[in-house]
Amino acid sequence: MRLTCQPVLKSTVHCLLFILLLIIANTTSAQTSRNFKGVITNEKGEPVPGVTVELKGSKITAVTDASGAFSIQANEGATIVVTSVGYTAHQFILRGENLQSLTLSSSAQNLDQVVVVAYGTQRKKDITGAVAVVNVAEAKKYSTSDVAQLLQGRASGVQVNSDGQPGATPSVRIRGFGTFGNAQPLYVIDGVQVGTVVRDFSPNDIESIQVLKDASAAALYGSAAANGVVIITTKQGRKNSPLKVEYNGYYGIDKVWQIMPVTNRANYQLLNNEARVNAGRALAPGNNPASPKYITAIDTDWQKEGLKTGNRQNHNLSLSGGGEYNTYNISLDYFDNNGTYVGNGPTYTRYSARVNSSVEKGIFKIGENILYAHSNENLLTPTTGNDLAGALPPLINTLVFAIPTLGIYDPARDGGYAGTLSTVEDVISMNGIGLNSILKNYTDVDRIFANVYGEVQLLKSNGHSLRYRLNVSYDKTQARDYGFKPSFDLGYFFQSPIAKLNDNSRVFTTGLIENTLNYQKNFDRHGVEVLVGQTYQKSTSLFRNGYAEGFTKPYYPVLGGGGATSTDASGAFIEYAKASYLARINYNFDDRYLITASARRDASSRFTSSERVGYFPSIALGWRLTNEKFIDLPKNIVTDIKLRASYGKLGNDNIGDYQYQSVLNPGVVYTFNGVRYVGAIQTNLVDEKIKWEDRTSSNIGLDAVLLNGSFDFSAEYYNNKTIDVLVGVPIPLLYGSLNDRPTVNAATLRNTGLEFSATYHKSKGDFTYDISANLSTVKNEVLSLGANKEPIYGVGSITRVGTEVGQHYGFVYEGIFQNAAEITAHAFQNIQTAPGDIKFKDISGPDGKPDNVINDLDRDVLGSGIPKYHYGLTFSAAYKNFDFSLFGSGSAKFLIYARLYRDLMHTGGSANYRDDMLNRWTPTNTNTTIPRLNELDPNNNGRISNRPDWLQSGNYLRLNTLSLGYNFRSGLIKGMSKARVYVTAQNLYTFQKYKGYNPDFTSGVFNPGYDDGSYPKPRTIMGGIQLSF
Amino acid sequence: MKKISLFALIIVSVIVFITGCEKKLNLVNPNAPTTTGYWVTEKQAFDGSTAMYSAFTVDGTYMRSFPGLTDSRGDDFVGDSPWADLVLTGKFIIPSTSGPVQWIWRDHYIVINRANQVIEGVGKMDASILSDDKKNRILGQAYFLRGLSYYNLATTFKFAPILTTPEFDRNPGNYPATATEEVLWNQVFTDLQAAELNLPISYDNVVGPDKGQKGRATKGSAAGLLGKSYLYRKDYAKAALQFEKFITGPLQGIYSLMPNYRDNFKEGVAFENNSESLFEIQFAPGGSTDNWCCEPNSGWRQWTSVSITYGMDGKAFSDYLPTRWIYNEFKLEPTITGKSDPRLLATIASYEPADNSITAYGGTWTNPLTNIYPRKYTNDGLGPAFEAFGGSFINYRVMRYADVLLGYAEVLNELNRTAEAYPFIQQVRTRATLPNLATVKPNMNQAQMRDQLAHERALEFSIEGQRINDIIRWGWLYNATKLAELKLHDTDFTSWTPGNEYLPIPQTELDLNKNLLPNGAN
């Protein structure tokens, strides 16, 4: 439902006003005042409850009841303002009729829309900073466990990457790479900073989402805001409305649709044998037709066996309403997602309950928001740990890598699952189904988030208004990380004869207290609003790790459980505190000139006392051209134009605690004479002078409303420069520091970009539709990397001064050697280089010029790992009782280093092959770009290079949601005001050339283009129902 | 008026609250002591000394990669692993980006850093806190461990930078530069001399918390390794002086050969830190976090993965195999009772019915009967039915008394006292029940004795991380005849090219530190 209304300036013809008159004496006016009554309905004639109606220039308000009716005391000819957070606000003039029926018709955007900003709300038309408003109603059509995921493709300048497993936490970046550390934005929910993870909050409870992108908008969050701020407001009850009961629910199935083409048994054996023969090694017995151990009976299709159909469901029940002085909202939510991997994980289940209410009387107002959430996440078995040697890729890739000659089950082995033998298969290949079935890993999270506020109207006379607000919140998250490894044997390299248990807990608390004073005064054509405040925040993190091993069967897998021969405990406690002052002035002259100036002073415990305090000022100017008398444009074409510019500074202290303190490690163990001793020594070097990261942000924007509000357009340009970026600058290993990248304020980064968003709305008879689109560009540049300018290397990437972060870096492919003469003629690569090996380009040598030897001096930049464009497209339409929406998003112009692909195109190693490998170079198949097979790969063909397909285009367009709904007529069942059924297809298809799973994988900061292996996003088909009474 | 007083009350309370806040920002890390004000108690001195040793139990030192990558370059050992790094190292074509190569570099410098912290921190402690006696012991250990690290770096990388303080200069222009081979060895000599001077012969009767702590470096550890270092650098006169300390000098009678050769490679108090051992790295059960690398904690394990890496097919990873040449070398000379040299079956797992050895890991020999596998430093025959991941704790012997004896014999031969070398060689041969060399091969000339010593060392020290070092110091790779022999011993040598006998300097280090020179293997 769109709750909007035509602005009064358009026409009153569409909005017929009927007013019932009732006279009440007004002390400040000679005019007669009376009681006007009205009914607010939407375009379909349905009553709209809960809309706030305010008499302009006063504090007199009313709220519509269940039948959409309101009454208000006012003078003839007075203006009322109809507002509602997340919807649009409208003005009407009260005329002589007895009863007014206000019909709200949809409008794409509206200037009077109220937007939640830092420490308050503002009309959209008054905003001078860069604030993106997310269309929450559309965004919520995407089923996800994490609110942050809803931002993908919905707001320009906001990039969301995520994996596809249940409970996946997306990575959100606002306006590019502004830091090398944690780049997640700050989330503020109902006015409280909740850190960088919001998974415990149900998307169903959300009323509105705003993204603050520049310094002006975000400066009041100072040192926490450099990565941008996402402001989320949850649903509240409405005054003077009876109990409203709403149910939303859906059920869907998940299926992985991206299947990697890998070789079957016969082809695997063919390729593996060829690799070994070419390396001069005997065949693996299991692949050798002449061996009694030759495997012919097993041909496992691991993807078919290991992937299953998952499912998801979500049920939400909410009760809300309010009386003359109070509001309330209670919501219960259940989300459950079973993943697509055979075995114990991944799954994610969450139960949550939210309660909020508010009471006001006289000059006082108090209220609270309380959330309790419990979740259980069965993690996909991690591939690191005591019994899994080597740097294994995420377990999802195991289903692609596992060799087809390995069976799934083997009752003879401990645990019952098959594994490889060095005497048969002679490869290290992981049975992912077995591992994911034997090992049990889960995380239980309980979170209580409570926020209580009180307001006092200290002064209200002669247009002066002064309010004091006290906001106190407490946020506690308790997590239990449980991991039990029974004794098991999955063969070669993957075995543990000892049963082991890790039972760990993490407890995080954050207490916040905020005091703010808000002063407002309107006189003549001036509007002034001043905010000052003070806040103090303290957080603690407690880690308790318990370990026991040597359990005997039958297992009692708790720390005190039977038979454990050895136990161990460890833990840590961390505190963080921040004290701040903040201030803001908004000044508005004649709705033409707007100024916002704000500042925050933060002092953080994360830095030594001399570097502790940071100041974060900002200023923004706005100019509404269309309100100038000398600009005379037809309002039905150019309705409103605003130019705005901002400049300011933000900070980032999100670097972990005690980083400036040099400490000793008191747990360095050694044994003398059979007795264990624990020594102590400094194991890491630190920089004791680290300080804030400072981001200077400039923003220029244009907001235009055209065609009487049916076309809405925004464009912005930003230039963000972050200095003193805290970065782990690698130091030589010979300094003997275990952390060979101590954090220092070393780098300067600049991000510039353009952002566009546009919405077009059209309504004709029974047919209405909306088209909205956004596009953003990001250009990143590293301006300095400290005194030494030493590049930072990531996985196949380099970050150096003058270019963007994490460019692909490696050798340059020049073709395939076809004969010995070509090898002799080319720069020396390896003594065993042979025809069929890759020819790499001789770029440089010790003297800076080609030296006829291929070594690490011949590496070069191979391309960008950061998308240059991000875009989102939404089309939604309604015809009679049907509604439809389609949402797609994508990114373009970047290259991906796909570990999944490269590992499948190995020449030796321990994995299956991609079918592409059948086209490898052989003496009879020379017209190819895929090198010969040789198990030892003496030429190092697998090295990081730009050989064909080693870097793949990341361009993609994903059809995120395709949804079709049907609305039953109101009153079909007694008391029912709304009933809608819908079907949605999610992640229906992705147009991509990329040969891995997700082109929007999550990655490390120094190798943004490196896909280590991300869980595929399943295709989800779901059906749902929405009811309200 | 009422409103104003309420307002004032709030303002005052806010100010009171605010002024209290900033003091709350001085948060002290409750998890670990800070470095400021450390090194002031005796306990801290000893804790620091313990922590140095710990860095020798990780992947890049003696836990796996250092023995593995050293052994695999010898002519007695070849890689047979799906992990290409292990094979390529033996073939002398390991790229400078190899992980294990980097770990060896990294982990030895971690030992050096910790030794430097102790030398600086303990060095300035007042006698009122730490008696001179204790202080010398601790400093002596720091010098020894640092000297041993530089010795390993010199034999593995040929040359490397020297750090003698824990100070960290952040300016890349001042990053430590490569020291020449000469200067690096001089540092080894200096450190080991200081160690020998300061260390006690034994900890059995010292006064202090380290009393009875077998496993700490001793005077013998330093004196022996110093002698070996001089030998490596062909300073025979000084080497002779060092070794003579064991024969006729202050260390006389302290060390002796174990009657049973295999006892040197077994776990347990009866076999570890035994009379033959000059210094060894201690591995022991307990703990939960693997000691491959990284930040230690009190729950750290101290297991060695050499066993599971070396152990045979079906019982372990079998990442390496002995060469047929070394097997045959053992068979060249039977014992006085006509059996195979007992060191064969202590070194190599082989199916030998003639020597009553037909089992593997206490059970039936399951592999092809002609196959041979490493046995030294594995648990084959010591109880376990297979190598359990995390289940091996055999101390790694860094230097044995047999090395002193054969080293002294070599020194005597090089000093043209060839005849005097016989009895020292014979001590080692007698333990192996081999006949008297003076009878079998009397009156050898210097060159013949060199060949004999090479043979004796190959048998005595096979799979002990020594062979490639001997091959390098004897110059065999640059001697056409010897190189041809090596290629016959081990085809891996066919891909050797000059300079590649060392491991390459890790690429990441060269990228970061412009003062660092590549070596011939880069």
Interface residues (C-beta under 8 A of the other chain):
Chain A: N386 D387 A389 G390 L421 S422 T423 D426 V427 I428 V456 L458 L459 L466 Y468 Y492 F493 Q495 S496 P497 I498 K500 I513 N515 Q534 Y536 K538 Y547 E549 S566 D568 A569 S570 A572 F573 I574 E575 Y576 A577 K578 A579 Y581 A603 S604 S605 S609 R612 D657 Y658 Q661 S662 V663 L664 N665 P666 G667 V668 V669 Y670 T671 F672 N673 G674 V675 R676 Y677 V678 G679 A680 I681 Q682 T683 N684 L685 D687 P730 I731 P732 L733 L734 Y735 G736 S737 L738 D740 V744 A787 N788 E790 P791 Y793 N830 I831 Q832 N855 D856 G908 G909 S910 E935 L936 D937 P938 N940 R943
Chain B: K3 L6 F7 I10 V14 F17 I18 C21 E22 K24 L25 N26 L27 N29 P30 N31 A32 P33 T34 T35 T36 Y38 Q44 F46 D47 G48 S49 T50 A51 M52 Y53 S54 T57 P82 W83 A84 V87 L88 K91 I93 P95 S96 T97 Q102 W105 R106 Y109 I110 V111 I112 N113 R114 N116 Q117 V118 A160 P161 L163 P166 F168 R170 N171 P172 G173 Y175 P176 D210 G212 Q213 K214 G215 R216 V269 N273 Q282 F283 A284 G286 G287 S288 T289 D290 C294 E295 P296 N297 S298 G299 W300 Q302 D313 G314 F317 S318 T366 N367 A388 F389 G390 G391 S495 T497 P506 Q507 T508 E509 L510 D511 L512 N513 L516 N522
